[in-house]
Amino acid sequence: MSLRKTSALVAIALWAVAALAQQPTTFGANLFAPSLHAGREIDAERALPITPFYRSPTPTATAPPGTLVRAEPATDFTLPPGVTATRILYHTQTADNTDTLASGVVLVPHGRHPKDGWPLLAWSHGTSGWPTDVLRLS
């Protein structure tokens, strides 16, 4: 291999290592921010307000996965005409089978449901927050 090719490969490798080293850790900061501190500031600026719906619930008893804790109409979304949104809080389990709470939003189209019911689409974006005084918002 020529000296020119070797130098180019070394330069590319060094650039890749330097670029990766500048990425902050993934525990809450914006991954494309120039620093961990800047990423946390960006995330804080775009954070949604914590509503009373997400505060720790009164019931502390465990329940089977899927047990509904509470639900309320979600009117703070911009939705297509005829779609209703319901915010839900329910019991689920962690990887080690510990009871925990999760939240979600159910969107239902307007009109009479088909004979076999509406098709179900579930999408999970993972945890979008981990504040210490409220539930995970996932």
Secondary structure in CASP SS format (residue, H / E / C, confidence):
PFRMAT SS
TARGET T0000
AUTHOR 0000-0000-0000
METHOD secondary structure of the structure
MODEL  1
M C 1.00
S C 1.00
L H 1.00
R H 1.00
K H 1.00
T H 1.00
S H 1.00
A H 1.00
L H 1.00
V H 1.00
A H 1.00
I H 1.00
A H 1.00
L H 1.00
W H 1.00
A H 1.00
V H 1.00
A H 1.00
A H 1.00
L H 1.00
A H 1.00
Q C 1.00
Q C 1.00
P C 1.00
T C 1.00
T C 1.00
F C 1.00
G C 1.00
A C 1.00
N C 1.00
L C 1.00
F C 1.00
A C 1.00
P C 1.00
S C 1.00
L H 1.00
H H 1.00
A H 1.00
G H 1.00
R H 1.00
E H 1.00
I H 1.00
D H 1.00
A H 1.00
E H 1.00
R H 1.00
A C 1.00
L C 1.00
P C 1.00
I C 1.00
T C 1.00
P H 1.00
F H 1.00
Y H 1.00
R E 1.00
S C 1.00
P C 1.00
T C 1.00
P C 1.00
T C 1.00
A C 1.00
T C 1.00
A C 1.00
P C 1.00
P C 1.00
G C 1.00
T C 1.00
L E 1.00
V E 1.00
R E 1.00
A E 1.00
E E 1.00
P E 1.00
A C 1.00
T C 1.00
D C 1.00
F C 1.00
T C 1.00
L C 1.00
P C 1.00
P C 1.00
G C 1.00
V C 1.00
T E 1.00
A E 1.00
T E 1.00
R E 1.00
I E 1.00
L E 1.00
Y E 1.00
H E 1.00
T E 1.00
Q E 1.00
T C 1.00
A C 1.00
D C 1.00
N C 1.00
T C 1.00
D E 1.00
T E 1.00
L E 1.00
A E 1.00
S E 1.00
G E 1.00
V E 1.00
V E 1.00
L E 1.00
V E 1.00
P C 1.00
H C 1.00
G C 1.00
R C 1.00
H C 1.00
P C 1.00
K C 1.00
D C 1.00
G C 1.00
W C 1.00
P C 1.00
L C 1.00
L C 1.00
A C 1.00
W C 1.00
S C 1.00
H C 1.00
G C 1.00
T C 1.00
S C 1.00
G C 1.00
W C 1.00
P C 1.00
T C 1.00
D C 1.00
V E 1.00
L C 1.00
R C 1.00
L C 1.00
S C 1.00
END
